[in-house]
Amino acid sequence: MRAVRYHEYGGGDVLGVDEVDRPSPDADEVLVEMRAASVNPVDVMFRSGEYGDVPLPSIPGGDGAGVVAEVGEGVERFAVGDRVFASGMDRAEGGTCAEYAAITETKLAHLPEDVSFEGGAAIANVGATAWTALEEVAGIQAGDRVLIHGGAGGVGHAAVQIASASGAEVIATAGSETARERVRELGADTVLDYDSDTLAEDVLAASDGESVETVLDHRLQAYLELDLEVLTENGQLVCLMGNIPDASGVPFYTKEITVQALRMDNHPVRAPKLRRLVRLMERDELTPVVADTYDFEDIAQAQQDVLVGGYVGKLVVTP
Ligand SMILES: NC(=O)c1ccc[n+]([C@@H]2O[C@H](COP(=O)([O-])OP(=O)(O)OC[C@H]3O[C@@H](n4cnc5c(N)ncnc54)[C@H](OP(=O)(O)O)[C@@H]3O)[C@@H](O)[C@H]2O)c1
C-alpha cells in the first residue's frame, strides 16, 4: 500500500510517499481503507522532532475516515464495508496518512451516511477535542457565555458549533472579515477581530458589560491576562496548548478562576466522544468544514499551510 512517511525529523522535505506492507489488524483492531485524513498542527511538531520520541519511520496522521476492510477476531461493533471515522492514533502507532490503517476499535465510530469521508476526517480530532474542553472539562451550561479564541480554526469551528448547540452564548474571534462571517454562520452570536487593540473591551461590550463563564484558549501566551479580565468569578479557562507561559505578574488573585490544560496525547478511548459528534451531526447541529483537500504527494504543502492558517475549518489529505 502507499503511505506518507518520514524517516528522519526535519522540514517538509523529509516527507515522501512509500510503498509499504499493508498492516494486519490485531484482535482488537479494525483495518480501515483510509479515504481521508486530517492535517493537524501537532503533525508538524512530531515531524520536526520537537516532540522527539516518535518512532521512525513514521506515518503521520492522528485521525481520519474510511471503510472497514477487515476486522480483528475480538471486534464486535464493526463489520467489513462499514463507513467509519477515527481519532486518537498516538505517535507510536501507524498514522492515518496511508491507504490502510489498523485502528483500535475504541478509537472508531460509524460515520453518518450523509457525512463525507473528508468531513469525517475534518471533524474527528478537533470535534473530540472541542467536546472534551467544553462539555467534559468546562461543563458549559445553557445560557453560559463562552469566549472561543480562533473560532475559524479546526478546534475553533467545532467548538463554536458545540457550544452553540448546548445553548451557550458564543463570542468568538477570527482574523478576517470572511472568516468572521463564516463563524457567525456556524452559530457564534458575536465574532470579533482577534487583532483588535481593544479585544478585552470588545468582549465585555459583546456581553453587555458582564463577563464570560468559560474561555477556550489555544494561545495562552497572548491571552492569559485578557482571559482573566473577561472571565467571571469562578470562571473556567481551558487551554489547548503544551506550554504554559510565564504567569508572574499576572493578577491571578483577583478572582477564583479554574485553569485546566487538555492533555496533548490523545485518549485511547475516543469512541464515546465520536459517537456524541455523530449525534450532533445527525441533528444538523455540527457540520464539519473542509477548507482544502490535498493528495498524499502534496502533504508537505498541507503541513506548511496548516501553520500559516487563513482558512476556515480543516485541511484534509486523501490517497
Ligand atoms: N488535545 C489537545 O490539547 C489539542 C487537540 C487539538 C489541537 N490542539 C492545539 O490547539 C491549537 C489549535 O489547533 P487547531 O487544529 O484548531 O489549529 P488551526 O486549525 O491552525 O487553528 C488555529 C486558529 O487560530 C487562529 N489564530 C491565529 N492567530 C491568532 C490570534 N492572534 N488570536 C486568536 N486566534 C488566532 C487561526 O486564525 P487564522 O487562520 O486567521 O490565522 C486559526 O483559526 C493548536 O495549538 C493545537 O496544537 C490541542
The ligand as an ORCA input file, in Angstrom:
! r2SCAN-3c Opt
* xyz 0 1
  N      -5.635     17.637     22.870
  C      -5.257     18.883     22.717
  O      -4.903     19.540     23.650
  C      -5.310     19.528     21.353
  C      -6.017     18.929     20.313
  C      -6.107     19.604     19.091
  C      -5.422     20.810     18.929
  N      -4.697     21.321     19.955
  C      -3.961     22.594     19.808
  O      -4.928     23.607     19.649
  C      -4.415     24.598     18.771
  C      -5.385     24.822     17.618
  O      -5.444     23.641     16.840
  P      -6.270     23.654     15.502
  O      -6.200     22.294     14.920
  O      -7.584     24.266     15.727
  O      -5.360     24.655     14.636
  P      -5.775     25.615     13.435
  O      -6.804     24.932     12.600
  O      -4.490     26.020     12.826
  O      -6.497     26.846     14.118
  C      -5.812     27.870     14.760
  C      -6.681     29.101     14.700
  O      -6.046     30.141     15.454
  C      -6.270     31.352     14.786
  N      -5.336     32.402     15.177
  C      -4.191     32.807     14.557
  N      -3.668     33.863     15.217
  C      -4.494     34.124     16.248
  C      -4.501     35.105     17.257
  N      -3.528     36.006     17.382
  N      -5.507     35.089     18.156
  C      -6.505     34.173     18.079
  N      -6.565     33.223     17.127
  C      -5.558     33.197     16.224
  C      -6.118     30.986     13.342
  O      -6.714     32.001     12.564
  P      -6.073     32.403     11.136
  O      -6.255     31.208     10.275
  O      -6.871     33.572     10.729
  O      -4.643     32.727     11.369
  C      -6.868     29.663     13.296
  O      -8.226     29.861     13.032
  C      -3.039     24.126     18.322
  O      -2.083     24.717     19.180
  C      -3.108     22.641     18.560
  O      -1.842     22.077     18.744
  C      -4.639     20.720     21.155
*
